[in-house]
Amino acid sequence: MPSKLTQRIREAQAAGRKALIPYLPAGFPGLDQFWDAVADLDRAGADIIEIGVPFSDPVADGPTVEQAALECLERGVTLKWILQELEKRAGQFQAGIVLMGYLNPFLQYGLDAFARDAARAGVSGVIIPDVPHEESADIRAALTAHGLDLIPLVGLNTSPARLALYAKDATGFAYFVSVLGVTGERAALPGAIRDKLAEAKRTFSVPLALGFGLKTPDQLAALGEGPDAVVFGSALITHLRAGGTPAQFLAAWR
């Protein structure tokens, strides 16, 4: 049986659209407002919601996400708080829930304990950008034991051999990073994406989500068949800082 994350993306495709995966750091724009935003995104039709675990030394976050995450840390957000708050709301969201964070907080929590508590809190998958495939076996085993997916990240500079390596163990979906750099809105995406996406789609059996750099839906027009899902974080954060609502932002992508 496919995972909940795969199902959510396939359901969106069956409806004739790309699955929508908004990202917000836990605790942004405020502790209570964050959960209101998650609920708003869920009601507005997000297929998967990616919750960022704030971390002091992010290697993949651009300035917009990094600043938001630092504000969340100053509010006292921890991985334990995220899981406790999610557990209070378990079963309330139609969207699949994914946690995105760096390895250190998960190790500090304990991999087995984290996987157990995350599953109990309704989490379906985890993205850990600073873990290469060769060092992921213990993490994958802990997550798989509780039915969670470890989402791999690939990109423009991933060789065919490494695409196949990641594809061999991929569940849920695969995350295609659109730029050689950190997160953040871009006016245009690299021209090489179209061919590399097509190569990745031929390699993976799970759906492919495109993230990093997305700002407006018209960026997808040049990608041909393109990705099965799209991830947006910095653009959503900018929209909320300007006083917009999560539902207004999501409506532009539907």
QUIZIDA-V134558 format. One record per residue. RES is the residue in one letter. PHI is phi as a letter, one per 30 degrees, with the letter a starting at -180 (* if undefined). Layout:
res={RES | RES}
phi={PHI | PHI}
This chain:
res={M | P | S | K | L | T | Q | R | I | R | E | A | Q | A | A | G | R | K | A | L | I | P | Y | L | P | A | G | F | P | G | L | D | Q | F | W | D | A | V | A | D | L | D | R | A | G | A | D | I | I | E | I | G | V | P | F | S | D | P | V | A | D | G | P | T | V | E | Q | A | A | L | E | C | L | E | R | G | V | T | L | K | W | I | L | Q | E | L | E | K | R | A | G | Q | F | Q | A | G | I | V | L | M | G | Y | L | N | P | F | L | Q | Y | G | L | D | A | F | A | R | D | A | A | R | A | G | V | S | G | V | I | I | P | D | V | P | H | E | E | S | A | D | I | R | A | A | L | T | A | H | G | L | D | L | I | P | L | V | G | L | N | T | S | P | A | R | L | A | L | Y | A | K | D | A | T | G | F | A | Y | F | V | S | V | L | G | V | T | G | E | R | A | A | L | P | G | A | I | R | D | K | L | A | E | A | K | R | T | F | S | V | P | L | A | L | G | F | G | L | K | T | P | D | Q | L | A | A | L | G | E | G | P | D | A | V | V | F | G | S | A | L | I | T | H | L | R | A | G | G | T | P | A | Q | F | L | A | A | W | R}
phi={* | d | d | e | d | d | d | d | d | d | d | d | d | d | d | i | b | d | d | c | b | d | b | b | d | d | j | c | d | a | d | d | d | d | d | d | d | d | d | d | d | d | d | d | j | e | d | b | c | c | c | d | c | e | b | d | b | d | c | c | c | d | d | d | d | d | d | d | d | d | d | d | d | d | d | j | d | b | d | d | d | e | d | d | d | d | d | d | c | e | i | d | c | d | d | d | c | b | c | c | a | c | d | e | e | d | d | d | d | j | d | d | d | d | e | d | d | d | d | d | d | j | d | c | a | b | c | b | d | c | b | d | e | d | c | c | d | d | d | d | d | d | d | d | d | c | i | c | c | c | d | d | c | b | a | d | c | d | d | e | d | d | e | d | d | d | d | e | c | d | b | i | a | c | c | c | d | d | b | c | l | c | d | k | d | b | d | b | c | e | d | d | d | e | d | d | d | d | d | d | d | d | c | c | c | d | d | c | c | c | b | i | j | d | b | b | d | d | d | d | d | d | c | i | d | i | d | d | b | b | c | b | b | e | d | d | d | e | d | d | d | d | j | d | c | e | d | d | d | d | e | d | c | d}
